[in-house]
Amino acid sequence: MSRTTPPRPLDVTALFPRLAPLARTATRLHPRPGSPSWHDSSVGGPLLWPADEPWPYCPEPHPWEQVDAAFDLAEERADRGIPARAPHQGPEAGGADGADRAGERSPDDLADAGLPGTGGPVAMLPVAQLYARDVPLLRPPGRAGADLLQVLWCPFDHPATAHPRTALVWRSAAEVADVLDAPPEPPAVEYPGYLPQPCLLAPEEVVEYPHFMELEGELQRELADWGRWQAAAPDASYADAPQDLYVGALSVSPGWKAGGWSRWGLTDPVPRACAVCGTAMDPLLTIASTEWNSGSRSWVPEGEQARDPLPPGVPPANYTRIDLARGYDLQLHVCPVSADHPHLELIQ
C-alpha cells in the first residue's frame, strides 16, 4: 500500500532561494506491521543471507548479569503476536528456534557445540533489509553489483554507546543461491524497544533541506525574520520563532528514511568525518523510534491514522515498536569514498 506525504505548507525556496541548491532527496520508508519474506524490503524481517556465510556476532563483552536481567526474546515475540519463525523457515530448521537455540542450552552445552554463551559474543538481530529496486539511492561506492543493504544490531547497550551496536552488509541479491533458514539469535534483548516489529515498507521519495542548525549564519537570520515569511501568509502562531516552522514542516522529514539530511536537536551539529580518510560522511539510514511527533504532524501520510491503528498502550506512530534513548533516532552515516570504511552511529 502506497503512502503519500502531504504537500509542504509552502514553497520554502520561493521565499529563500539560497536553500534551493541545498535540496536533497530522501526516501521515507513508511514501515507498517506485516509479514515480510527474504525477498522484501523490510524492518525486522528475515534477511536474504547466504547459508555458507557466517552470521555476524557482536564481539563486545556481554556480562552474564546483563543478559540474565534482559527480556527473553521468545516471550517478547509471543507477547506481540510475532510468529516464532519468519516466512520460508520450516520446523525442521535448526538454529534460532530449533535444537541449537543458544538461549535454551547450558553454558557447557554451548561450549561443547562451539557456540557463544550468554556471557560472550551475542548474535545480532535483523533490523532492516533494503533492496535498491525500492530505494534507488542506495548505491555503495566501489560496489557496482551491490543492490541490497542489510542492517543488524546487537540488542544490548555497551559501555561506549547507550544504544545497540549496528553492522552494515552490502551484497548482490542475485549471488545468494542457498538462503540461511534459521540464523542464530540472541537469547534476550536488553529492552523490548530493541526488538523491531516485522514491517513491510512503502518507500516514497521526498525533498529535504538542511536542519536550521546546519545552515550558515546569514541564512539562519533570514529564516528567523518573520517579515521574510509574509509573502506566503504562514500560520501567525510562528511569528515569534518562524524558524520552528522551517524545522518542523519544511526541512528534514521525520521517521524511518534513507538518505536526505541529518536531524539535530538532542545536540548541536557535530563533525561527521570518516575515521579512515577524513571525508565528510553522508546520512545513510535513520532508524526512528516514531514516524512523527507533535512537532512534525504535517508529515503524516494522508489518511494515515484511520487505516493503521496500533494496539493499546503503544505510543502514537511507533509502528516498528523500536524505542531508542527514550524516543530518539539512531542515524547511520557512511563514507562516500569506500563502503569498507567504518560507518558512524549518531543518536538525535
N, C-alpha and C positions, 0 to 999 in steps of 0.2 A: 504494500500500500504506500503510495507516494505521500510525502509531507511537503507542504508549501509554506515557506516563511512569508508573512505579510509584507507588502512593500514598506520601505522605510518611511517614517513620517514626513521626511523632506529630503531633497537632494542636497546633501551637505557640500558637495563640490561646487554647486552653483553659488553658494554663499562664501565658500572658502576654496577658491580654485587651486591653491597650493597643496591641497590634500590629494588632488587627482593623481599625480604621479606616484603617490604612496599606496595606491589601491593594490590589494592582493586578493586572490581567490582562496576561499576556504571551503571545505566540504563538510557541511553539517551531516552527522551520521544518523541522527534520529533513532537511537536504539529503542526497541519496544519488545516486551517479553514474547518469546516464541520458541520454536523447536528447530534451531539451525542444524545443518549437517556439515560434513567436512567441506562440501563444495559451496558453502555460503559464506559471504562476508558476515561477521557476527561479533557480538560481545559475549564472552563467557561460553561460547560454543566449542565443539570439538575442532581440533586442528588437523589439517591435511599434513600429517607428519610421517616421514618415511619410516617403515618398520625397521630398517637397518641403521638408523641414525640414533645415537644416544639422546635420551631425553635430558633437558637441562635441569640441573640441581643448583640450589643456592649454596655456595661453599662457605658462607659465613657461619660463625658459631650460633647454635640454637640450644641454649641450656634446657635440660630436661624439664626444669620447673616452668619455663616459659611455654613450652609446648603442652605440658600437662595441664596448665591452667587455661588453655585456649578452648575454643569451641570446636567440638567434634564435627568433622566435615560431613559425614553421613547424616548426622542428626540435623545439622543446619539445612541440608538439602531436603530432608524429609519434612521439616517444618514449613518449608516454602513450596512443597509440592514439586520439586525438581526431580525428574527421573534419575534413577541411580546410574543409568547408562545413557550415553549420547546415542543418537541415531547411527545405525550401521554397526553397533557394537553388540555382539551376541553373548548369551550367557556362558558360552564355552570359553570366552576370552579370559586370560589371566590378567595380572597387573592390578590396576587401580581398584577394581571391585571383585576380583577373583581371589584365588587362594593366596596370591602373593601380596595382598594389600598390607603395606607396612604398618598401618595403624592397628592391625589385628594380630600382630605377631610379637613375640617377646624379643628383647634385645639380642638374646643368644641365638634365636632362630634367624633373625635378620643378619647377624654376623656370619652364621653358617651359610646363608644364601648369598652372601656378598652384597647385601642391600644396606643402605644407610639407616641407622637407627634414629629414634626421635631426638636424641641429643646432638646429632651431627648434621650433615647436609640434608636439605629439605627439597623434595621435588617441587618444581614450580607449577603454578596453575595457569591455564589459558585465560587470557584477559581479552584479547581481540585478534581477529583474523580479517585482513582487508585485501581483497583482490583488486588489482589495478583496473579491471574492467568496470568496477563500481566506483573506484576513487582514482581517476586517471592521473592525478598529480603525484601519485606515489611511484616515483622512478628514482631508485637509489643511484648515486654516482658510481660509475665503474661496474655496474651490474646490468648489462644490456638485456639479459634474458629474464631478470627477476620481475615477476608480476604478482607476487604475494608477500605481504608483510604479516608476520606473526609476533604477537606481543604476549609475554608471560611475566608472572611475578611471583616472588616468594611472599606468602601471605602472613608475614611477620615483620614487625618493626626491627630495626637494627640500630646499634649504638650511634652510628653516624647520621642516620636518617630516620625520622619518626614517620615512616611510610614504607610500603612494600618496595622491595628492590626489583627492578624490571630487567628483562632481557629482550632484545630485538633479534628476529631472524628473518632474513630475506631469502626467498627461493623462487624457482620456476615451478609452477604448479604442474606443468606437463612432464617434469622429470620425476615426479613422485609416482612410482608404479604400485608398490605394496604399501598400504597405509597402516600405521600402528593402531591396532584395535583398542587396546586398553593401556594407555600410558600410566606411568607411576603417578601417585598423588600424595600430597602431604596428609598426615593423619588428622590435622586440625588447621584452623585459621585463627589468628590472634583475635580478630574481631569479626562479627558477622558481615560487616561492611567490606571485608577483604575477599568475599566470595561473590563474583559477578553473577547476576541472574542471566541465564541464557536468553539472548536477544537477537532478533533479526534487525537489519538496518534498512533505511530508506534514504540513501545519500542524496544530498541536494547542495549544489554549489551556490555560494553567496559571495558578495564583495565585502571586504573588511578594510578598515583604515587603522592606523596605529592607535594604541591606547593614548589618552591625553598625556600621561606622564612620560611617554616616549617622544613626544613632539618637541621641537626646539622652542626656545623661549618666546620668540615673537609670535609664532603660530598659537602657542598656548594663550598668550594675551589676547589675540584676536577672538579665539573661541570663548574666552571668559568675558567678552564685551557684549552685553545684551543688545546694544544698538546694532551690532553686525547681524543679528538674527531677525530683525524686524521685517525684512522683505518677505520672509517665509511665514510670518504670522504664527510662530510657535506657541505652545502652551505657556501662558503667562506665569504659571507656577514655577517656571525655571528662571525667572527674571533675576533672582539673586545669585544664581550659580548656573548659567547656561551650559557650562562645560559638563554638568551632570547629564544633560540631555544627550550630548555627544557620547559620553561614556556608556550610558545605558541603552541607547537606541540606535546609534549611528556608527559605532566604531567596530568593536570586537563582539562577535556572536557568542552566546552562551552555550553550554552543553558540550557533548562529545563532538569533536571535529578533527579533521586533518588539515594541516597547513594553516594559512592565514597569519594573523599576528598574535603575539603573546598577550596574555592577560596579566594585569597587575592590580594591586590593592592590598594584599597582605603585607607586601614590602614595596618600596620604590624599585624601579627597574635596576637590574644588576647586569654586569657584563656576562655574555654567554659566548665565550671563546673556546674553541676546540683545544683540549688538553694536549693534543699531539702537534698540531700545526698552527694553532693560534687564530684560525679563520673564524669569523663570526658565525655562530650556529643558527640554523633555521628551525622554526617550530615544525614538528612532525605530527604529533598526536596529542590531543588534550583528553585526558581521562577524567571525566567530570562526575562530581557527586550528584548533581541535579542538572536537568536540562534547561532550567531557568529559575529565577527567583523573583522577589518582589520588585527588584530594580531593573529587570530585563524582560518584563512581561510582553513588551511589544514584539519580541521574537517568537512568541508561542505560535506554533503552526496553526493554520486556520482550521477551526472545528475540532481542536485537539482534545479538550477536556471531556467532551461528550462521548468520545469513542475510545478513550484509553483510561478507564478508571483503575485505580490502584487499591490493593487490599487495605482494610482499616489499619491505622497505625503507621503506614508507610508515608514518609514525608512527601509533599507535593513534588511532582516531576522527578521522583527518584526511581525511574524505571529499571535501572540496572542494579539497584539496591546497594551500590557502592557508596561508601562514606569514608572520605579521606580527610584526616586532620579536622574532623568535626565540620564537614561541609565544604571543604575547599577542593581544588582541582590539582591533578598531577599532570604537568606539561612536560612532554618529552621533546628535546631538541637534538638535532643531528648535524654533523659536519657536512657541508655541501661539497667538500673535496673528495672524501672517501667514506663509504659505508662501513669500512673496517675500523674507523676511528670511534672511540667510545662516545656514547650518547650522554646527554645531560638530563637530569631529573630536577624539576622545579615545582614546588608547591606554591600555589597562589589562589 
